[in-house]
Amino acid sequence: MLNRRHLRVKVLQALYAHFQTEGSEVSQQEKRLVSSIESIYDLYIYLLSSLIEVRDFASNRMEDARLKFLPTEAELNPNTRFVENRFLEQLSENRRLRKNMQRMSVSWADHQEIIRKIFLTFRDSEVYTAYMEKPKVNYRDEKDIVLHLFGDFMLESEAYTSLFEEHNIHWADDIDTASSLLVKTIKKWDADMDEFHDLPPLMITPDEEGEDLIRDFVLKLFRKTIVHKEEFDKLIADRAQNWDIERIALLDVILLKMALTELTEFPTIPVKVTLNEYIEISKEYSTPRSRQFVNGMLDKLVVDLREADRINKMGRGLID
């Protein structure tokens, strides 16, 4: 489910830490890099569990109202459409999710106030009212309301997102990635899936991709960028006319080095893909001027590498 851009960003973060603290053990940094990638799955599990928690809160609130000393007619016969949402019911019964929640000891007991505020805001919204008042709903409607709950109310709650940032130092950067995985999961879920249906894997399996993405992409990209540091420093300095390499943003330099590594060490990744990926990453993670700088530098560096016969791509369509 993670794509190569997610993995490139993780390598970028690890290299940034490495180049700022040179002398530290590369093997230990590699372990932390792998752990930071794998922890995205745990965040994904937490996010899924929070959907069930909102549903359970609504159900418990409904039952408490029914048991009041003098309940109203509406409290005695409430609209149970949301608490009986078929997708949320499937999710709550999913054995793989339950197993992972037990493994991680997931508990929302100390965060009921956050869940309460999310539900009440959601309950008072037009989208919730429209869903509850529809004469009839289909399975797509039931998934759509969960997507609204998550995207428009849960992720918009600063208290909710802060919980994850406090739990794991990596999760502040990972919540967008984990959220996109959750949204994909909901969209692909089918009404016929039973409790034994497996959750999607964190990454494409080796059989589907043809390689182990951690070993053959992530760790290779990390190690080779470090190995070629001095060589790439010179290549960049030679082309960075009117730029002092010591004054170029460190992230920009690392992005260029990673791109150079991909261009020279990964024969099955097309040149255009590498260039586009690092330009896009620079727009999101570096300075406002980075996109133009990285774009211009990569164009020049590709020319240099071609002249030196350093770019050797395999397969049709991979050379350009």
Summary of the structure (lengths in Angstrom):
residues: 320
radius of gyration: 24.4
end to end distance: 27.3
largest distance: 85.0
contacts: 915
relative contact order: 0.12
helix: 71%
strand: 1%
